Amino acid sequence: MYHKIKLKDGTVQAIQIVSTTFKKFKVWLVQFKDGKQAMLYKSGNEWMQRTEDFLDGSLIMIIGKYIDGISEKKPPKGKV
């Protein structure tokens, strides 16, 4: 499923976010429409990426905040 995030410059970027595990850590694979991918993870309150990934710090924070918002949403009552 693609999600739309609003960047600091006001443009909207469609990304696909998939949560998975990597060496027993919860990580999020982020894929952009142009095929580029990045792996994000959270350490405490700070979002980080693998050293070989290409995202700048502000984009990591925007995507991380969006993922936090998704994670906080609870399913409606009576649904699992």
C-alpha angles and dihedrals in degrees: 000000000000121000126199118226126186114229126213091258090058097253121128120233124196113218136170116228122196123176118214141144127264118187090340093309124116109240136171122225111211118197124188126209090253090061098255116137136198132185116222129190135175125237109187104312096334125095117218140176135215112277092245094055124101109220121123120232097258093052091049089053093048094049092043092052089050091050090049088054092051092048093051094054112103124208116254117268113279093025127099 
